[in-house]
């Protein structure tokens, strides 16, 4: 039974690896600006947002990665 399951999985997944796929990767440079306002992103305000706690820009977040 295990052999049948392994062969079935192999038979179903092999065509995925044999086909040629093309992917487009995009990067949003908006987040490169550490002085950008947190008002421009989702979940920045409200009961659990960062704005009420005094975090106004990306740069004040201690774990924000600077480039």
N, CA, C and O atoms as CSV, one atom per row, in Angstrom:
chain,resi,resn,atom,element,x,y,z
A,1,UNK,N,N,0.823,-1.189,0.000
A,1,UNK,CA,C,0.000,0.000,0.000
A,1,UNK,C,C,0.864,1.248,0.000
A,1,UNK,O,O,0.567,2.204,-0.717
A,2,UNK,N,N,1.933,1.256,0.797
A,2,UNK,CA,C,2.816,2.418,0.838
A,2,UNK,C,C,3.500,2.627,-0.506
A,2,UNK,O,O,3.691,3.762,-0.941
A,3,UNK,N,N,3.872,1.523,-1.165
A,3,UNK,CA,C,4.506,1.626,-2.470
A,3,UNK,C,C,3.552,2.257,-3.468
A,3,UNK,O,O,3.957,3.120,-4.247
A,4,UNK,N,N,2.293,1.841,-3.459
A,4,UNK,CA,C,1.294,2.398,-4.363
A,4,UNK,C,C,1.111,3.896,-4.116
A,4,UNK,O,O,0.992,4.669,-5.067
A,5,UNK,N,N,1.087,4.306,-2.858
A,5,UNK,CA,C,0.929,5.712,-2.517
A,5,UNK,C,C,2.132,6.520,-3.000
A,5,UNK,O,O,1.970,7.618,-3.532
A,6,UNK,N,N,3.328,5.986,-2.819
A,6,UNK,CA,C,4.533,6.690,-3.253
A,6,UNK,C,C,4.571,6.822,-4.767
A,6,UNK,O,O,4.919,7.882,-5.287
A,7,UNK,N,N,4.219,5.769,-5.472
A,7,UNK,CA,C,4.203,5.808,-6.936
A,7,UNK,C,C,3.135,6.783,-7.426
A,7,UNK,O,O,3.355,7.500,-8.402
A,8,UNK,N,N,1.993,6.814,-6.766
A,8,UNK,CA,C,0.926,7.735,-7.160
A,8,UNK,C,C,1.351,9.183,-6.992
A,8,UNK,O,O,1.116,10.009,-7.874
A,9,UNK,N,N,1.969,9.492,-5.876
A,9,UNK,CA,C,2.436,10.860,-5.643
A,9,UNK,C,C,3.493,11.238,-6.656
A,9,UNK,O,O,3.473,12.350,-7.184
A,10,UNK,N,N,4.408,10.344,-6.937
A,10,UNK,CA,C,5.457,10.600,-7.914
A,10,UNK,C,C,4.870,10.813,-9.300
A,10,UNK,O,O,5.306,11.705,-10.026
A,11,UNK,N,N,3.896,10.014,-9.670
A,11,UNK,CA,C,3.275,10.135,-10.990
A,11,UNK,C,C,2.502,11.445,-11.131
A,11,UNK,O,O,2.443,12.015,-12.220
A,12,UNK,N,N,1.920,11.916,-10.055
A,12,UNK,CA,C,1.139,13.149,-10.126
A,12,UNK,C,C,1.997,14.405,-10.056
A,12,UNK,O,O,1.613,15.438,-10.605
A,13,UNK,N,N,3.141,14.344,-9.401
A,13,UNK,CA,C,3.972,15.530,-9.239
A,13,UNK,C,C,5.059,15.665,-10.289
A,13,UNK,O,O,5.555,16.771,-10.505
A,14,UNK,N,N,5.442,14.602,-10.938
A,14,UNK,CA,C,6.503,14.670,-11.938
A,14,UNK,C,C,6.179,15.641,-13.070
A,14,UNK,O,O,7.064,16.405,-13.457
A,15,UNK,N,N,4.973,15.660,-13.621
A,15,UNK,CA,C,4.702,16.630,-14.692
A,15,UNK,C,C,4.906,18.088,-14.271
A,15,UNK,O,O,5.219,18.929,-15.113
A,16,UNK,N,N,4.735,18.398,-12.992
A,16,UNK,CA,C,4.954,19.768,-12.528
A,16,UNK,C,C,6.418,20.164,-12.682
A,16,UNK,O,O,6.717,21.315,-12.998
A,17,UNK,N,N,7.329,19.227,-12.463
A,17,UNK,CA,C,8.745,19.534,-12.531
A,17,UNK,C,C,9.277,19.505,-13.960
A,17,UNK,O,O,10.324,20.088,-14.242
A,18,UNK,N,N,8.582,18.850,-14.841
A,18,UNK,CA,C,9.038,18.751,-16.225
A,18,UNK,C,C,8.549,19.901,-17.085
A,18,UNK,O,O,9.088,20.126,-18.169
A,19,UNK,N,N,7.559,20.625,-16.640
A,19,UNK,CA,C,7.056,21.755,-17.412
A,19,UNK,C,C,7.896,22.980,-17.106
A,19,UNK,O,O,8.378,23.171,-15.990
A,20,UNK,N,N,8.056,23.806,-18.136
A,20,UNK,CA,C,8.835,25.025,-17.974
A,20,UNK,C,C,7.908,26.132,-17.488
A,20,UNK,O,O,6.888,26.412,-18.118
A,21,UNK,N,N,8.252,26.750,-16.393
A,21,UNK,CA,C,7.418,27.806,-15.820
A,21,UNK,C,C,8.196,29.120,-15.811
A,21,UNK,O,O,9.424,29.139,-15.723
A,22,UNK,N,N,7.460,30.191,-15.900
A,22,UNK,CA,C,8.065,31.514,-15.864
A,22,UNK,C,C,7.412,32.300,-14.738
A,22,UNK,O,O,6.187,32.354,-14.634
A,23,UNK,N,N,8.233,32.904,-13.903
A,23,UNK,CA,C,7.734,33.670,-12.769
A,23,UNK,C,C,8.259,35.093,-12.844
A,23,UNK,O,O,9.393,35.325,-13.262
A,24,UNK,N,N,7.443,36.026,-12.446
A,24,UNK,CA,C,7.852,37.417,-12.361
A,24,UNK,C,C,7.883,37.808,-10.888
A,24,UNK,O,O,6.903,37.623,-10.165
A,25,UNK,N,N,9.009,38.345,-10.456
A,25,UNK,CA,C,9.166,38.774,-9.078
A,25,UNK,C,C,9.256,40.290,-9.070
A,25,UNK,O,O,10.035,40.881,-9.817
A,26,UNK,N,N,8.451,40.912,-8.218
A,26,UNK,CA,C,8.455,42.367,-8.116
A,26,UNK,C,C,8.762,42.771,-6.684
A,26,UNK,O,O,8.455,42.045,-5.739
A,27,UNK,N,N,9.370,43.934,-6.538
A,27,UNK,CA,C,9.736,44.447,-5.228
A,27,UNK,C,C,9.206,45.869,-5.107
A,27,UNK,O,O,9.427,46.690,-5.997
A,28,UNK,N,N,8.521,46.164,-4.033
A,28,UNK,CA,C,7.967,47.487,-3.807
A,28,UNK,C,C,8.985,48.318,-3.039
A,28,UNK,O,O,9.298,48.010,-1.890
A,29,UNK,N,N,9.500,49.368,-3.664
A,29,UNK,CA,C,10.528,50.197,-3.037
A,29,UNK,C,C,9.951,51.183,-2.025
A,29,UNK,O,O,10.713,51.903,-1.381
A,30,UNK,N,N,8.643,51.238,-1.867
A,30,UNK,CA,C,8.024,52.139,-0.901
A,30,UNK,C,C,8.573,51.906,0.504
A,30,UNK,O,O,8.783,52.861,1.251
A,31,UNK,N,N,8.803,50.676,0.862
A,31,UNK,CA,C,9.240,50.336,2.207
A,31,UNK,C,C,10.730,50.596,2.434
A,31,UNK,O,O,11.222,50.398,3.545
A,32,UNK,N,N,11.449,51.032,1.412
A,32,UNK,CA,C,12.850,51.400,1.573
A,32,UNK,C,C,12.998,52.729,2.306
A,32,UNK,O,O,14.057,53.008,2.870
A,33,UNK,N,N,11.959,53.545,2.304
A,33,UNK,CA,C,11.986,54.853,2.950
A,33,UNK,C,C,11.614,54.693,4.425
A,33,UNK,O,O,10.443,54.504,4.755
A,34,UNK,N,N,12.607,54.768,5.309
A,34,UNK,CA,C,12.330,54.553,6.723
A,34,UNK,C,C,11.601,55.732,7.370
A,34,UNK,O,O,11.169,55.626,8.518
A,35,UNK,N,N,11.456,56.848,6.657
A,35,UNK,CA,C,10.722,57.997,7.186
A,35,UNK,C,C,9.277,58.036,6.692
A,35,UNK,O,O,8.562,59.003,6.953
A,36,UNK,N,N,8.844,57.004,5.986
A,36,UNK,CA,C,7.466,56.936,5.505
A,36,UNK,C,C,6.519,56.793,6.692
A,36,UNK,O,O,6.838,56.134,7.682
A,37,UNK,N,N,5.368,57.412,6.578
A,37,UNK,CA,C,4.387,57.393,7.654
A,37,UNK,C,C,3.702,56.039,7.760
A,37,UNK,O,O,3.394,55.405,6.751
A,38,UNK,N,N,3.472,55.610,8.974
A,38,UNK,CA,C,2.740,54.371,9.191
A,38,UNK,C,C,1.258,54.523,8.871
A,38,UNK,O,O,0.541,53.525,8.795
A,39,UNK,N,N,0.784,55.756,8.682
A,39,UNK,CA,C,-0.604,55.982,8.279
A,39,UNK,C,C,-0.883,55.451,6.877
A,39,UNK,O,O,-2.043,55.320,6.486
A,40,UNK,N,N,0.162,55.145,6.121
A,40,UNK,CA,C,-0.001,54.682,4.743
A,40,UNK,C,C,-0.116,53.166,4.632
A,40,UNK,O,O,-0.319,52.643,3.536
A,41,UNK,N,N,0.008,52.463,5.734
A,41,UNK,CA,C,-0.077,50.999,5.691
A,41,UNK,C,C,-1.300,50.522,6.467
A,41,UNK,O,O,-1.807,51.219,7.345
A,42,UNK,N,N,-1.753,49.346,6.134
A,42,UNK,CA,C,-2.914,48.767,6.817
A,42,UNK,C,C,-2.553,48.426,8.258
A,42,UNK,O,O,-1.390,48.172,8.568
A,43,UNK,N,N,-3.521,48.421,9.108
A,43,UNK,CA,C,-3.377,48.037,10.514
A,43,UNK,C,C,-2.449,48.971,11.285
A,43,UNK,O,O,-1.818,48.541,12.251
A,44,UNK,N,N,-2.352,50.223,10.887
A,44,UNK,CA,C,-1.485,51.142,11.614
A,44,UNK,C,C,-2.213,51.859,12.730
A,44,UNK,O,O,-1.589,52.325,13.683
A,45,UNK,N,N,-3.537,51.950,12.620
A,45,UNK,CA,C,-4.279,52.640,13.669
A,45,UNK,C,C,-5.353,51.713,14.214
A,45,UNK,O,O,-5.419,50.545,13.832
A,46,UNK,N,N,-6.172,52.214,15.081
A,46,UNK,CA,C,-7.181,51.365,15.699
A,46,UNK,C,C,-6.698,50.847,17.033
A,46,UNK,O,O,-5.635,51.244,17.510
A,47,UNK,N,N,-7.455,49.980,17.627
A,47,UNK,CA,C,-7.172,49.483,18.975
A,47,UNK,C,C,-5.816,48.771,19.056
A,47,UNK,O,O,-5.103,48.918,20.048
A,48,UNK,N,N,-5.463,48.018,18.045
A,48,UNK,CA,C,-4.219,47.243,18.079
A,48,UNK,C,C,-3.154,47.798,17.140
A,48,UNK,O,O,-2.144,47.139,16.893
A,49,UNK,N,N,-3.367,48.988,16.621
A,49,UNK,CA,C,-2.415,49.593,15.697
A,49,UNK,C,C,-1.216,50.195,16.409
A,49,UNK,O,O,-1.164,50.213,17.639
A,50,UNK,N,N,-0.261,50.685,15.646
A,50,UNK,CA,C,0.958,51.249,16.210
A,50,UNK,C,C,0.872,52.753,16.425
A,50,UNK,O,O,1.566,53.284,17.293
A,51,UNK,N,N,0.040,53.457,15.659
A,51,UNK,CA,C,-0.066,54.915,15.759
A,51,UNK,C,C,-0.461,55.364,17.169
A,51,UNK,O,O,0.159,56.296,17.682
A,52,UNK,N,N,-1.453,54.759,17.823
A,52,UNK,CA,C,-1.818,55.204,19.174
A,52,UNK,C,C,-0.691,55.056,20.201
A,52,UNK,O,O,-0.733,55.688,21.256
A,53,UNK,N,N,0.306,54.233,19.905
A,53,UNK,CA,C,1.417,54.016,20.830
A,53,UNK,C,C,2.621,54.900,20.527
A,53,UNK,O,O,3.692,54.714,21.106
A,54,UNK,N,N,2.449,55.863,19.619
A,54,UNK,CA,C,3.521,56.805,19.319
A,54,UNK,C,C,4.438,56.407,18.181
A,54,UNK,O,O,5.418,57.104,17.918
A,55,UNK,N,N,4.158,55.330,17.510
A,55,UNK,CA,C,4.962,54.917,16.357
A,55,UNK,C,C,4.381,55.583,15.114
A,55,UNK,O,O,3.314,55.193,14.639
A,56,UNK,N,N,5.080,56.586,14.588
A,56,UNK,CA,C,4.546,57.339,13.458
A,56,UNK,C,C,5.218,57.018,12.132
A,56,UNK,O,O,4.593,57.156,11.081
A,57,UNK,N,N,6.470,56.594,12.157
A,57,UNK,CA,C,7.188,56.258,10.928
A,57,UNK,C,C,7.826,54.882,11.078
A,57,UNK,O,O,7.908,54.337,12.179
A,58,UNK,N,N,8.274,54.335,9.964
A,58,UNK,CA,C,8.933,53.030,10.003
A,58,UNK,C,C,10.196,53.070,10.854
A,58,UNK,O,O,10.552,52.073,11.482
A,59,UNK,N,N,10.872,54.208,10.880
A,59,UNK,CA,C,12.160,54.286,11.563
A,59,UNK,C,C,12.052,54.125,13.082
A,59,UNK,O,O,13.041,53.770,13.722
A,60,UNK,N,N,10.891,54.375,13.671
A,60,UNK,CA,C,10.763,54.249,15.120
A,60,UNK,C,C,10.479,52.819,15.566
A,60,UNK,O,O,10.482,52.530,16.762
A,61,UNK,N,N,10.238,51.938,14.625
A,61,UNK,CA,C,10.044,50.526,14.956
A,61,UNK,C,C,11.423,49.920,15.144
A,61,UNK,O,O,12.230,49.940,14.214
A,62,UNK,N,N,11.711,49.393,16.296
A,62,UNK,CA,C,13.071,48.951,16.617
A,62,UNK,C,C,13.549,47.790,15.766
A,62,UNK,O,O,14.753,47.653,15.553
A,63,UNK,N,N,12.653,46.950,15.273
A,63,UNK,CA,C,13.098,45.806,14.475
A,63,UNK,C,C,13.011,46.090,12.971
A,63,UNK,O,O,13.147,45.169,12.165
A,64,UNK,N,N,12.784,47.360,12.579
A,64,UNK,CA,C,12.724,47.701,11.154
A,64,UNK,C,C,14.120,47.640,10.582
A,64,UNK,O,O,15.053,48.215,11.144
A,65,UNK,N,N,14.271,46.946,9.466
A,65,UNK,CA,C,15.587,46.770,8.843
A,65,UNK,C,C,15.901,47.969,7.953
A,65,UNK,O,O,15.186,48.245,6.990
A,66,UNK,N,N,16.960,48.663,8.281
A,66,UNK,CA,C,17.383,49.799,7.474
A,66,UNK,C,C,18.300,49.335,6.369
A,66,UNK,O,O,19.126,48.444,6.565
A,67,UNK,N,N,18.155,49.934,5.220
A,67,UNK,CA,C,19.019,49.558,4.091
A,67,UNK,C,C,20.221,50.445,4.021
A,67,UNK,O,O,21.060,50.279,3.136
